[in-house]
Amino acid sequence: MGPLSSGVLATVADSRWAFVPPVVLGLAVAVACWKLVTDSKAPEGRALDWPGQITIAVGLTALLWGIIEGGDRGWAARRSSVRWPSRRWPSPASSSPRPAPPHPCSTWTC
């Protein structure tokens, strides 16, 4: 609802008015949650899930590192084909009319 109303306001009025509906909607939701939502705290308390915290931290760090550094390290470079011991799968980018020579390990005699 927020993006739709903001888009209509940006089209009809000045573009600065596009920021008003998300703020109003956010304030309305905050007030409704404050009045209607009850506290869900467990009476005995809970411990922090350390294995889960470590797993998500390592996973997100690896994902972000791969996204940020992957292009500089050549991970996004296209390859001409994927080679398996007995197959050659051409990529959509390759357009050579001649077949490539067989891979040295295609006969499993390496």
Biotite code that builds the C-alpha atoms (Angstrom):
import biotite.structure as struc

atoms = struc.array([
    struc.Atom([0.000, 0.000, 0.000], chain_id="A", res_id=1, res_name="MET", atom_name="CA", element="C"),
    struc.Atom([2.875, 2.356, 0.764], chain_id="A", res_id=2, res_name="GLY", atom_name="CA", element="C"),
    struc.Atom([4.622, 2.130, -2.650], chain_id="A", res_id=3, res_name="PRO", atom_name="CA", element="C"),
    struc.Atom([1.304, 2.453, -4.490], chain_id="A", res_id=4, res_name="LEU", atom_name="CA", element="C"),
    struc.Atom([0.186, 5.557, -2.590], chain_id="A", res_id=5, res_name="SER", atom_name="CA", element="C"),
    struc.Atom([3.655, 7.073, -2.834], chain_id="A", res_id=6, res_name="SER", atom_name="CA", element="C"),
    struc.Atom([3.723, 6.506, -6.581], chain_id="A", res_id=7, res_name="GLY", atom_name="CA", element="C"),
    struc.Atom([0.334, 8.136, -7.031], chain_id="A", res_id=8, res_name="VAL", atom_name="CA", element="C"),
    struc.Atom([1.370, 11.125, -4.924], chain_id="A", res_id=9, res_name="LEU", atom_name="CA", element="C"),
    struc.Atom([4.671, 11.474, -6.779], chain_id="A", res_id=10, res_name="ALA", atom_name="CA", element="C"),
    struc.Atom([2.764, 11.509, -10.081], chain_id="A", res_id=11, res_name="THR", atom_name="CA", element="C"),
    struc.Atom([-0.014, 13.877, -9.002], chain_id="A", res_id=12, res_name="VAL", atom_name="CA", element="C"),
    struc.Atom([1.839, 16.207, -6.621], chain_id="A", res_id=13, res_name="ALA", atom_name="CA", element="C"),
    struc.Atom([5.434, 17.133, -5.923], chain_id="A", res_id=14, res_name="ASP", atom_name="CA", element="C"),
    struc.Atom([7.862, 14.234, -5.498], chain_id="A", res_id=15, res_name="SER", atom_name="CA", element="C"),
    struc.Atom([8.543, 15.231, -1.871], chain_id="A", res_id=16, res_name="ARG", atom_name="CA", element="C"),
    struc.Atom([5.020, 14.124, -0.954], chain_id="A", res_id=17, res_name="TRP", atom_name="CA", element="C"),
    struc.Atom([5.969, 10.543, -1.850], chain_id="A", res_id=18, res_name="ALA", atom_name="CA", element="C"),
    struc.Atom([7.616, 10.187, 1.568], chain_id="A", res_id=19, res_name="PHE", atom_name="CA", element="C"),
    struc.Atom([4.505, 11.068, 3.570], chain_id="A", res_id=20, res_name="VAL", atom_name="CA", element="C"),
    struc.Atom([2.421, 7.832, 3.164], chain_id="A", res_id=21, res_name="PRO", atom_name="CA", element="C"),
    struc.Atom([5.170, 5.472, 4.403], chain_id="A", res_id=22, res_name="PRO", atom_name="CA", element="C"),
    struc.Atom([5.736, 7.659, 7.472], chain_id="A", res_id=23, res_name="VAL", atom_name="CA", element="C"),
    struc.Atom([2.003, 7.884, 8.245], chain_id="A", res_id=24, res_name="VAL", atom_name="CA", element="C"),
    struc.Atom([1.542, 4.152, 7.673], chain_id="A", res_id=25, res_name="LEU", atom_name="CA", element="C"),
    struc.Atom([4.565, 3.370, 9.873], chain_id="A", res_id=26, res_name="GLY", atom_name="CA", element="C"),
    struc.Atom([3.262, 5.550, 12.684], chain_id="A", res_id=27, res_name="LEU", atom_name="CA", element="C"),
    struc.Atom([-0.201, 3.955, 12.449], chain_id="A", res_id=28, res_name="ALA", atom_name="CA", element="C"),
    struc.Atom([1.286, 0.455, 12.633], chain_id="A", res_id=29, res_name="VAL", atom_name="CA", element="C"),
    struc.Atom([3.508, 1.450, 15.567], chain_id="A", res_id=30, res_name="ALA", atom_name="CA", element="C"),
    struc.Atom([0.535, 2.829, 17.528], chain_id="A", res_id=31, res_name="VAL", atom_name="CA", element="C"),
    struc.Atom([-1.608, -0.225, 16.708], chain_id="A", res_id=32, res_name="ALA", atom_name="CA", element="C"),
    struc.Atom([1.166, -2.589, 17.827], chain_id="A", res_id=33, res_name="CYS", atom_name="CA", element="C"),
    struc.Atom([1.719, -0.638, 21.032], chain_id="A", res_id=34, res_name="TRP", atom_name="CA", element="C"),
    struc.Atom([-1.992, -0.823, 21.902], chain_id="A", res_id=35, res_name="LYS", atom_name="CA", element="C"),
    struc.Atom([-2.897, -4.324, 20.650], chain_id="A", res_id=36, res_name="LEU", atom_name="CA", element="C"),
    struc.Atom([0.158, -6.580, 20.905], chain_id="A", res_id=37, res_name="VAL", atom_name="CA", element="C"),
    struc.Atom([0.847, -8.210, 24.252], chain_id="A", res_id=38, res_name="THR", atom_name="CA", element="C"),
    struc.Atom([4.256, -8.968, 25.701], chain_id="A", res_id=39, res_name="ASP", atom_name="CA", element="C"),
    struc.Atom([5.440, -12.461, 24.752], chain_id="A", res_id=40, res_name="SER", atom_name="CA", element="C"),
    struc.Atom([8.306, -12.765, 27.197], chain_id="A", res_id=41, res_name="LYS", atom_name="CA", element="C"),
    struc.Atom([8.619, -16.222, 28.652], chain_id="A", res_id=42, res_name="ALA", atom_name="CA", element="C"),
    struc.Atom([8.535, -16.240, 32.472], chain_id="A", res_id=43, res_name="PRO", atom_name="CA", element="C"),
    struc.Atom([11.552, -18.545, 32.781], chain_id="A", res_id=44, res_name="GLU", atom_name="CA", element="C"),
    struc.Atom([13.699, -16.696, 30.220], chain_id="A", res_id=45, res_name="GLY", atom_name="CA", element="C"),
    struc.Atom([15.651, -18.148, 27.335], chain_id="A", res_id=46, res_name="ARG", atom_name="CA", element="C"),
    struc.Atom([19.298, -18.662, 26.525], chain_id="A", res_id=47, res_name="ALA", atom_name="CA", element="C"),
    struc.Atom([20.953, -17.347, 23.401], chain_id="A", res_id=48, res_name="LEU", atom_name="CA", element="C"),
    struc.Atom([21.404, -19.909, 20.623], chain_id="A", res_id=49, res_name="ASP", atom_name="CA", element="C"),
    struc.Atom([25.176, -19.626, 20.183], chain_id="A", res_id=50, res_name="TRP", atom_name="CA", element="C"),
    struc.Atom([25.560, -22.267, 17.428], chain_id="A", res_id=51, res_name="PRO", atom_name="CA", element="C"),
    struc.Atom([22.804, -20.561, 15.448], chain_id="A", res_id=52, res_name="GLY", atom_name="CA", element="C"),
    struc.Atom([24.318, -17.109, 15.978], chain_id="A", res_id=53, res_name="GLN", atom_name="CA", element="C"),
    struc.Atom([27.747, -18.275, 14.843], chain_id="A", res_id=54, res_name="ILE", atom_name="CA", element="C"),
    struc.Atom([26.291, -20.084, 11.824], chain_id="A", res_id=55, res_name="THR", atom_name="CA", element="C"),
    struc.Atom([24.314, -17.078, 10.604], chain_id="A", res_id=56, res_name="ILE", atom_name="CA", element="C"),
    struc.Atom([27.277, -14.730, 11.190], chain_id="A", res_id=57, res_name="ALA", atom_name="CA", element="C"),
    struc.Atom([29.669, -16.933, 9.216], chain_id="A", res_id=58, res_name="VAL", atom_name="CA", element="C"),
    struc.Atom([27.109, -17.532, 6.464], chain_id="A", res_id=59, res_name="GLY", atom_name="CA", element="C"),
    struc.Atom([26.238, -13.868, 5.995], chain_id="A", res_id=60, res_name="LEU", atom_name="CA", element="C"),
    struc.Atom([29.899, -12.877, 6.109], chain_id="A", res_id=61, res_name="THR", atom_name="CA", element="C"),
    struc.Atom([30.743, -15.427, 3.413], chain_id="A", res_id=62, res_name="ALA", atom_name="CA", element="C"),
    struc.Atom([27.803, -14.331, 1.265], chain_id="A", res_id=63, res_name="LEU", atom_name="CA", element="C"),
    struc.Atom([28.667, -10.639, 1.524], chain_id="A", res_id=64, res_name="LEU", atom_name="CA", element="C"),
    struc.Atom([32.349, -11.275, 0.930], chain_id="A", res_id=65, res_name="TRP", atom_name="CA", element="C"),
    struc.Atom([31.514, -13.293, -2.171], chain_id="A", res_id=66, res_name="GLY", atom_name="CA", element="C"),
    struc.Atom([29.217, -10.572, -3.502], chain_id="A", res_id=67, res_name="ILE", atom_name="CA", element="C"),
    struc.Atom([31.692, -7.756, -2.815], chain_id="A", res_id=68, res_name="ILE", atom_name="CA", element="C"),
    struc.Atom([34.970, -9.437, -3.765], chain_id="A", res_id=69, res_name="GLU", atom_name="CA", element="C"),
    struc.Atom([33.777, -11.968, -6.344], chain_id="A", res_id=70, res_name="GLY", atom_name="CA", element="C"),
    struc.Atom([33.971, -9.665, -9.353], chain_id="A", res_id=71, res_name="GLY", atom_name="CA", element="C"),
    struc.Atom([37.529, -8.587, -8.586], chain_id="A", res_id=72, res_name="ASP", atom_name="CA", element="C"),
    struc.Atom([38.646, -12.187, -8.253], chain_id="A", res_id=73, res_name="ARG", atom_name="CA", element="C"),
    struc.Atom([37.199, -13.281, -11.584], chain_id="A", res_id=74, res_name="GLY", atom_name="CA", element="C"),
    struc.Atom([34.300, -15.335, -10.270], chain_id="A", res_id=75, res_name="TRP", atom_name="CA", element="C"),
    struc.Atom([31.894, -13.576, -12.623], chain_id="A", res_id=76, res_name="ALA", atom_name="CA", element="C"),
    struc.Atom([33.977, -14.247, -15.754], chain_id="A", res_id=77, res_name="ALA", atom_name="CA", element="C"),
    struc.Atom([32.234, -16.387, -18.345], chain_id="A", res_id=78, res_name="ARG", atom_name="CA", element="C"),
    struc.Atom([33.831, -19.602, -19.314], chain_id="A", res_id=79, res_name="ARG", atom_name="CA", element="C"),
    struc.Atom([33.520, -21.039, -22.792], chain_id="A", res_id=80, res_name="SER", atom_name="CA", element="C"),
    struc.Atom([32.408, -24.466, -21.624], chain_id="A", res_id=81, res_name="SER", atom_name="CA", element="C"),
    struc.Atom([31.912, -26.769, -18.686], chain_id="A", res_id=82, res_name="VAL", atom_name="CA", element="C"),
    struc.Atom([34.040, -29.863, -19.001], chain_id="A", res_id=83, res_name="ARG", atom_name="CA", element="C"),
    struc.Atom([33.352, -33.183, -17.369], chain_id="A", res_id=84, res_name="TRP", atom_name="CA", element="C"),
    struc.Atom([35.466, -36.286, -17.944], chain_id="A", res_id=85, res_name="PRO", atom_name="CA", element="C"),
    struc.Atom([33.343, -37.537, -20.855], chain_id="A", res_id=86, res_name="SER", atom_name="CA", element="C"),
    struc.Atom([31.188, -34.567, -21.902], chain_id="A", res_id=87, res_name="ARG", atom_name="CA", element="C"),
    struc.Atom([31.484, -31.062, -23.288], chain_id="A", res_id=88, res_name="ARG", atom_name="CA", element="C"),
    struc.Atom([28.625, -28.683, -22.630], chain_id="A", res_id=89, res_name="TRP", atom_name="CA", element="C"),
    struc.Atom([28.972, -25.494, -24.641], chain_id="A", res_id=90, res_name="PRO", atom_name="CA", element="C"),
    struc.Atom([27.861, -22.332, -22.955], chain_id="A", res_id=91, res_name="SER", atom_name="CA", element="C"),
    struc.Atom([25.344, -20.025, -24.663], chain_id="A", res_id=92, res_name="PRO", atom_name="CA", element="C"),
    struc.Atom([28.147, -17.500, -25.239], chain_id="A", res_id=93, res_name="ALA", atom_name="CA", element="C"),
    struc.Atom([30.273, -19.848, -27.353], chain_id="A", res_id=94, res_name="SER", atom_name="CA", element="C"),
    struc.Atom([29.642, -19.682, -31.070], chain_id="A", res_id=95, res_name="SER", atom_name="CA", element="C"),
    struc.Atom([32.576, -21.554, -32.611], chain_id="A", res_id=96, res_name="SER", atom_name="CA", element="C"),
    struc.Atom([31.538, -23.681, -35.599], chain_id="A", res_id=97, res_name="PRO", atom_name="CA", element="C"),
    struc.Atom([34.221, -26.335, -35.018], chain_id="A", res_id=98, res_name="ARG", atom_name="CA", element="C"),
    struc.Atom([34.022, -28.791, -32.168], chain_id="A", res_id=99, res_name="PRO", atom_name="CA", element="C"),
    struc.Atom([36.660, -28.505, -29.516], chain_id="A", res_id=100, res_name="ALA", atom_name="CA", element="C"),
    struc.Atom([39.297, -31.211, -29.227], chain_id="A", res_id=101, res_name="PRO", atom_name="CA", element="C"),
    struc.Atom([38.441, -33.916, -26.724], chain_id="A", res_id=102, res_name="PRO", atom_name="CA", element="C"),
    struc.Atom([39.499, -33.433, -23.166], chain_id="A", res_id=103, res_name="HIS", atom_name="CA", element="C"),
    struc.Atom([42.624, -35.467, -22.234], chain_id="A", res_id=104, res_name="PRO", atom_name="CA", element="C"),
    struc.Atom([40.708, -37.328, -19.528], chain_id="A", res_id=105, res_name="CYS", atom_name="CA", element="C"),
    struc.Atom([37.679, -38.120, -21.705], chain_id="A", res_id=106, res_name="SER", atom_name="CA", element="C"),
    struc.Atom([38.800, -41.709, -22.196], chain_id="A", res_id=107, res_name="THR", atom_name="CA", element="C"),
    struc.Atom([39.636, -42.221, -18.515], chain_id="A", res_id=108, res_name="TRP", atom_name="CA", element="C"),
    struc.Atom([43.211, -43.221, -19.327], chain_id="A", res_id=109, res_name="THR", atom_name="CA", element="C"),
    struc.Atom([44.915, -40.305, -17.581], chain_id="A", res_id=110, res_name="CYS", atom_name="CA", element="C"),
])
